[in-house]
C-alpha cells in the first residue's frame, strides 16, 4: 500500500539550500488508517494506528497504535507546509477530498 516516492525538489532542502541526501537503509513502512495529534509547549506528538471497525454500528472502537512520532512545534509546522502542498497537488490531479 506504500509507494516508493522521492521527496519533491524544493521541499527537500533546508533554509541554507543545502542538498539533503535521504538515507532509507533503516526505514520501515507501516500502514495507518487512524491518527491523532497531541501537543505540549515543547513538542507535538503524532499517533498512528489501525482500526478493524468496518461498520458504523459497532460500539467501542479499538485502535491498535503502532507508531508515535514526536517533533518540535517548528518541525511540525514544516510538516504542515509539506502536507498542505502535497494534498493540494493530490486534489489538483484527483479531485477535492471531503
Secondary structure, 3 states (H helix, E strand, C coil): CCCCCCCCCCCCECCCCCECCCCCCCCCCCCCCEEEEEECCCCEEEEEEEECCCCCCCCCCCEEEEEEEEECHHHHHHHHHHHHHHHHHHHHHHCCCC
